[in-house]
């Protein structure tokens, strides 16, 4: 198969000859031989690369989640690197003065919580306002382009982990999302998308023949990516989601949990495609740093049967039921719940506490059907 990057470098760059190019990318912007798009653009005799733009985790992927990224000079190319996860998330006029075209080359992981697609949205907005051309080099949705899970983000809980009304698992590539954003959500910038060749909607990343480059420190493997639409919700609670371990978003636990009891209770729910085993771990950072946690590791038995959001919600409901005096949702300084921002609604938190999560999961069907029809005109692959 060929990535959007490959197609662009073979032919599409020619329409931008003589124009100054800015590149929104990070360590995932590589070709099939793992050569960075930064180097490929910088060394190309007919591409004038003038600036780089860094999303969350930085241009070289060395910043932790939520950590402010500083603007800098790239030591390898000498080019300015403008942070889109620092003082501003939308490029300013000053940041775009030396470019005519912005090219986006980032590997997404297929879940709406992941901030790269909202960096793309803000760049599109800036391109519209400042008259710049925006180009998206497409890459696979690593958890396939067929499955959808979840609800649409409600207006009163929009944030940088849920900026637009898309489901938890959206089943689209970044180029398809760019087309959707542009035409349905009013971004309306001058947009070119460079599609892949040889990718179809059924493919998971480990079926592409490409090397997996983790987009961030905790995006470790395929099982993690498949579970993430459900287990990311755990970030909004006092449970460890396994950050600071070798199995983030697969390990779930806390000092007050009995892993053997939890595994037994969870497995009795008979959620298709997933099974739990008891485990213990000590996170080296984040929640419960340096404290022994007991809990479970989730194992994907069948990726085609698993609804990861259902698994994550039922797991939280099980823990809330088993440990009502210990389990809690985390509120921030503005007395808002981060869980609500992740969930895209304030109602799921109450469903979990009232043990009515199945009602919420059932309620998602109608909104998923609405989104399925909305996205259909923008799908680039069969």
For each residue, the residues with C-beta under 8 A, 3 or more apart:
1: 196 197 198 199 208 209 210
2: 6 7 196 197 198
3: 6 7 31 32 137 138 139 196 210
4: 7 8 105 136 137 138 139 175 193 194 195 196
5: 8 9 29 30 31 37 40 105 137 139 194
6: 2 3 9 10 31 32
7: 2 3 4 10 11 12 137 194 195 196 197
8: 4 5 11 12 13 103 135 137 194
9: 5 6 13 40 44
10: 6 7
11: 7 8 14
12: 7 8 15 16 135 192 194
13: 8 9 16 17 44 46 47
14: 11 17 46
15: 12 192
16: 12 13 19 21 47 100 101 133 135
17: 13 14 46
18: 48
19: 16 48 100 101 133
20: 48 50 98 99 100 101
21: 16 41 47 48 49 50 99 100 101 102 103
22: 49 50 51 52 53 96 98 99 101 102 103
23: 29 37 38 41 49 51 52 53 102 103 105
24: 52 53 55 84 102 103 104 105 106 119 120 123
25: 28 29 36 37 38 52 53 59 104 105 106
26: 29 54 55 57 58 59 60 61 106 215
27: 30 36 59 60 61 213 215
28: 25 61 106 107 139 213 214 215
29: 5 23 25 26 36 37 38 105 106 107
30: 5 27 33 34 35 36 37 211 213
31: 3 5 6 34 35 37 40
32: 3 6 209 210 211
33: 30
34: 30 31 211 213
35: 30 31 39 40
36: 25 27 29 30 39 40
37: 5 23 25 29 30 31 40 41 105 137
38: 23 25 29 41 42 49 52 59 74 76 77
39: 35 36 42 43 76 77
40: 5 9 31 35 36 37 43 44
41: 21 23 37 38 44 47 49 103
42: 38 39 49 77 79
43: 39 40
44: 9 13 40 41 47 49
45:
46: 13 14 17
47: 13 16 21 41 44
48: 18 19 20 21
49: 21 22 23 38 41 42 44 52 77 79
50: 20 21 22 79 98 99
51: 22 23 79 80 81 82 95 98 99
52: 22 23 24 25 38 49 59 74 77 79 80 81 82
53: 22 23 24 25 81 82 83 84 91 95 102 123
54: 26 58 59 69 71 81 82 83 84 85
55: 24 26 69 84 85 106 115 116 119
56: 63 65 66 69 85 115 116 119 216
57: 26 61 62 63 64 65 67 69 85 215 216 217
58: 26 54 61 62 63 69 85
59: 25 26 27 38 52 54 74 81
60: 26 27
61: 26 27 28 57 58 214 215 216 217
62: 57 58
63: 56 57 58 67 68 69 85
64: 57 67 217 285
65: 56 57 216 217 218 243
66: 56
67: 57 63 64
68: 63 83 85 86
69: 54 55 56 57 58 63 83 84 85 86
70: 83 86
71: 54 80 81 82 83 86
72: 80 81 83
73: 78 79 80 81
74: 38 52 59 77 78 79 80 81
75: 78
76: 38 39
77: 38 39 42 49 52 74
78: 73 74 75
79: 42 49 50 51 52 73 74
80: 51 52 71 72 73 74
81: 51 52 53 54 59 71 72 73 74
82: 51 52 53 54 71 91 95
83: 53 54 68 69 70 71 72 86 87 88
84: 24 53 54 55 69 88 89 90 91 119 122 123
85: 54 55 56 57 58 63 68 69 89 115 119
86: 68 69 70 71 83
87: 83
88: 83 84 91 92
89: 84 85 118 119 122 160
90: 84 122 123 125 126
91: 53 82 84 88 95 96 102 122 123 126
92: 88 95 96 126
93: 96 97 130
94: 97
95: 51 53 82 91 92
96: 22 91 92 93 99 102 126 130 132
97: 93 94
98: 20 22 50 51
99: 20 21 22 50 51 96 102 132
100: 16 19 20 21 132 133
101: 16 19 20 21 22 132 133 134 135
102: 21 22 23 24 53 91 96 99 123 127 132 133 134 135
103: 8 21 22 23 24 41 135 136 137
104: 24 25 120 123 134 135 136 137 174 178
105: 4 5 23 24 25 29 37 137 139
106: 24 25 26 28 29 55 116 119 120 139 174 215
107: 28 29 116 139 142 213 215
108: 114 116 117 139 141 142 173 174 177 215
109: 114 142 143 215 219 225 228
110: 114 141 142 143 144 169 170 171 225 229
111: 114 143 168 169 170 228 229 232
112: 117 150 153 161 162 166 167 168 169 170 344
113: 161 162 168 228 232 342
114: 108 109 110 111 117 215
115: 55 56 85 118 119 160 161
116: 55 56 106 107 108 119 120 174 215
117: 108 112 114 120 121 174 177
118: 89 115 121 122 160 163 164
119: 24 55 56 84 85 89 106 115 116 122 123
120: 24 104 106 116 117 123 124 136 174 177 178 181
121: 117 118 124 125 163 164 181 185 187
122: 84 89 90 91 118 119 125 126
123: 24 53 84 90 91 102 104 119 120 126 127 134
124: 120 121 127 128 134 178 181 182 187 189 191
125: 90 121 122 128 129 187 189
126: 90 91 92 96 122 123 129 130 132
127: 102 123 124 130 131 132 133 134 189 190
128: 124 125 187 188 189 190
129: 125 126
130: 93 96 126 127
131: 127 190
132: 96 99 100 101 102 126 127 189 190
133: 16 19 100 101 102 127 190 191 192
134: 101 102 104 123 124 127 178 189 190 191 192
135: 8 12 16 101 102 103 104 191 192 193 194
136: 4 103 104 120 174 175 178 191 192 193 194
137: 3 4 5 7 8 37 103 104 105 175 194
138: 3 4 173 174 175 176 193 194 195 196 380
139: 3 4 5 28 105 106 107 108 173 174 196
140: 173 196 199 203 205 208 210
141: 108 110 144 145 171 172 173
142: 107 108 109 110 204 205 212 222 225
143: 109 110 111 147 169 204 205 225 226 229
144: 110 141 147 171 201 202 203 204
145: 141 171 172 173 176 200 201 202 203 379 381
146: 171 201 202
147: 143 144 169 171
148: 167 169 170 171 368 371 372
149: 167 168 169 229 230 307 308 309 310 364 368
150: 112 167 168 169 229 309 344 364 368
151: 167 168 343 344 345 348 360 363 364 367
152: 165 166 167 344 367 370 371
153: 112 157 158 162 163 164 165 166 344 345
154: 157 158 165 344 345 346
155: 158
156: 346
157: 153 154 162 340 341 343 344 345 346
158: 153 154 155 162 163 164
159: 162 163 341
160: 89 115 118 163
161: 112 113 115 341 342
162: 112 113 153 157 158 159 341 342 344
163: 118 121 153 158 159 160
164: 118 121 153 158 181 185
165: 152 153 154 371
166: 112 152 153 170 177 371
167: 112 148 149 150 151 152 170 364 367 368 371
168: 111 112 113 149 150 151 229 230 309 344
169: 110 111 112 143 147 148 149 150 229 308 309
170: 110 111 112 148 166 167 177 371 375
171: 110 141 144 145 146 147 148 201 375
172: 141 145 176 177 180 375 378 379
173: 108 138 139 140 141 145 176 177 196 380 381
174: 104 106 108 116 117 120 136 138 139 177 178
175: 4 136 137 138 178 179 193 194 195 380
176: 138 145 172 173 179 180 193 375 378 379 380
177: 108 117 120 166 170 172 173 174 180 181
178: 104 120 124 134 136 174 175 181 182 191 193
179: 175 176 182 183 191 193 378 380
180: 172 176 177 183 184 185 374 375 378
181: 120 121 124 164 177 178 184 185 187
182: 124 178 179 185 187 188 189 191
183: 179 180 188 377 378
184: 180 181 374
185: 121 164 180 181 182
186:
187: 121 124 125 128 181 182
188: 128 182 183
189: 124 125 127 128 132 134 182
190: 127 128 131 132 133 134
191: 124 133 134 135 136 178 179 182
192: 12 15 133 134 135 136
193: 4 135 136 138 175 176 178 179 380
194: 4 5 7 8 12 135 136 137 138 175
195: 4 7 138 175 380 381
196: 1 2 3 4 7 138 139 140 173 199 381
197: 1 2 7
198: 1 2
199: 1 140 196 203 208 381
200: 145 203 381 382
201: 144 145 146 171 379 381 382
202: 144 145 146
203: 140 144 145 199 200 207 208
204: 142 143 144 207 208 222 226 303
205: 140 142 143 208 210 212 222 225
206: 212 222
207: 203 204
208: 1 140 199 203 204 205
209: 1 32
210: 1 3 32 140 205
211: 30 32 34
212: 142 205 206 221 222
213: 27 28 30 34 107
214: 28 61 217 218 219 220
215: 26 27 28 57 61 106 107 108 109 114 116 219
216: 56 57 61 65 219
217: 57 61 64 65 214
218: 65 214 224 243 248 249
219: 109 214 215 216 224 225 228
220: 214 224 246 247 248
221: 212 224 225
222: 142 204 205 206 212 225 226 303
223: 226 227 250 298 299 300
224: 218 219 220 221 227 228 247 248 249 250
225: 109 110 142 143 205 219 221 222 228
226: 143 204 222 223 300 303 306 308
227: 223 224 230 231 249 250 274 298 300 308 311 312
228: 109 111 113 219 224 225 231 232 249 308
229: 110 111 143 149 150 168 169 232 308 309 312
230: 149 168 227 233 307 308 309 310 311 312 313 315
231: 227 228 234 241 249 250 252 298 308 311 312 315
232: 111 113 228 229 235 241 249 312 342
233: 230 236 237 309 312 313 316 339 342 343
234: 231 237 239 240 241 249 252 312 315 316
235: 232 241 338 339 342
236: 233 329 330 337 338 339 340 341 342 343
237: 233 234 316 327 328 329 330 339
238: 254 287 326 327 328 329 330
239: 234 252 253 254 257 287 295 316 319 327
240: 234 243 244 245 251 252 253 254 281 283 286 287 288 293 295
241: 231 232 234 235 248 249 251 252 287
242: 245 247 248 249 250 251 252 253 281 283
243: 65 218 240 248 283 285 286 287
244: 240 248 283 284 285 286 289
245: 240 242 248 251 281 282 283 284
246: 220
247: 220 224 242 250 251 281 297
248: 218 220 224 241 242 243 244 245 251
249: 218 224 227 228 231 232 234 241 242
250: 223 224 227 231 242 247 297 298 299
251: 240 241 242 245 247 248 279 281 295 296 297
252: 231 234 239 240 241 242 295 296 297 298 315
253: 239 240 242 257 259 262 279 280 281 293 294 295 296
254: 238 239 240 257 288 293 294 295 323 326 327
255: 288 291 292 293 294
256: 323 326
257: 239 253 254 261 262 293 294 295 319 322 323
258: 261 262 294
259: 253 262 263 278 279 280 294 295 296
260: 263 264 278
261: 257 258 264 265 322
262: 253 257 258 259 265 266 276 278 295 296 318 319 322
263: 259 260 266 267 276 277 278 296
264: 260 261 267 268
265: 261 262 268 269 318 322
266: 262 263 269 271 276 296 314 315 318
267: 263 264 270 275 276
268: 264 265
269: 265 266 314 318
270: 267
271: 266 274 306 307 310 311 314
272: 302 305 306 307
273: 300 301 302 303 304 305 306 307 311
274: 227 271 298 299 300 301 306 308 311
275: 267 298 299 301
276: 262 263 266 267 296 297 298 299
277: 263 296 297 299
278: 259 260 262 263 294 295 296
279: 251 253 259 294 295 296 297
280: 253 259 292 293 294 295
281: 240 242 245 247 251 253 292 293 295
282: 245 290 291 292 293
283: 240 242 243 244 245 286 287 288 289 290 291 293
284: 244 245 289 290
285: 64 243 244 289
286: 240 243 244 283 289
287: 238 239 240 241 243 283
288: 240 254 255 283 291 293
289: 244 283 284 285 286
290: 282 283 284
291: 255 282 283 288
292: 255 280 281 282
293: 240 253 254 255 257 280 281 282 283 288
294: 253 254 255 257 258 259 278 279 280
295: 239 240 251 252 253 254 257 259 262 278 279 280 281
296: 251 252 253 259 262 263 266 276 277 278 279
297: 247 250 251 252 276 277 279
298: 223 227 231 250 252 274 275 276 311 315
299: 223 250 274 275 276 277
300: 223 226 227 273 274 303 306
301: 273 274 275 305 306
302: 272 273 305 306
303: 204 222 226 273 300 306
304: 273
305: 272 273 301 302
306: 226 271 272 273 274 300 301 302 303 311
307: 149 230 271 272 273 310 311 361
308: 149 169 226 227 228 229 230 231 274 311 312
309: 149 150 168 169 229 230 233 312 313 361 364
310: 149 230 271 307 313 314 361
311: 227 230 231 271 273 274 298 306 307 308 314 315
312: 227 229 230 231 232 233 234 308 309 315 316
313: 230 233 309 310 316 317 348 351 352 357 360 361
314: 266 269 271 310 311 317 318 357
315: 230 231 234 252 266 298 311 312 318 319
316: 233 234 237 239 312 313 319 320 352 357
317: 313 314 320 321 351 352 355 357
318: 262 265 266 269 314 315 321 322
319: 239 257 262 315 316 322 323 327
320: 316 317 323 324 327 352 353 355
321: 317 318 324 355
322: 257 261 262 265 318 319
323: 254 256 257 319 320 326 327
324: 320 321 327
325:
326: 238 254 256 323
327: 237 238 239 254 319 320 323 324
328: 237 238
329: 236 237 238 337 339 349
330: 236 237 238 337 338 339
331: 335 336 337 338
332: 335 336 337 338
333:
334:
335: 331 332
336: 331 332 340 341
337: 236 329 330 331 332 340 341 346 349
338: 235 236 330 331 332 341 342
339: 233 235 236 237 329 330 342 343 348 349
340: 157 236 336 337 343 344 345 346 348 349
341: 157 159 161 162 236 336 337 338 344
342: 113 161 162 232 233 235 236 338 339
343: 151 157 233 236 339 340 346 348 349
344: 112 150 151 152 153 154 157 162 168 340 341
345: 151 153 154 157 340 348
346: 154 156 157 337 340 343 349 350
347: 350 351 360
348: 151 313 339 340 343 345 351 352 357 360
349: 329 337 339 340 343 346 352 353
350: 346 347 353 354
351: 313 317 347 348 354 356 357 359 360
352: 313 316 317 320 348 349 355 357
353: 320 349 350
354: 350 351
355: 317 320 321 352
356: 351 359 360
357: 313 314 316 317 348 351 352 360 361
358: 361 362
359: 351 356 362 363
360: 151 313 347 348 351 356 357 363 364
361: 307 309 310 313 357 358 364
362: 358 359 365
363: 151 359 360 366 367
364: 149 150 151 167 309 360 361 367 368
365: 362 368 369
366: 363 369 370
367: 151 152 167 363 364 370 371
368: 148 149 150 167 364 365 371 372
369: 365 366 372 373
370: 152 366 367 373 374
371: 148 152 165 166 167 170 367 368 374 375
372: 148 368 369 375 376
373: 369 370 376
374: 180 184 370 371
375: 170 171 172 176 180 371 372 378 379
376: 372 373 379
377: 183
378: 172 176 179 180 183 375
379: 145 172 176 201 375 376
380: 138 173 175 176 179 193 195
381: 145 173 195 196 199 200 201
382: 200 201
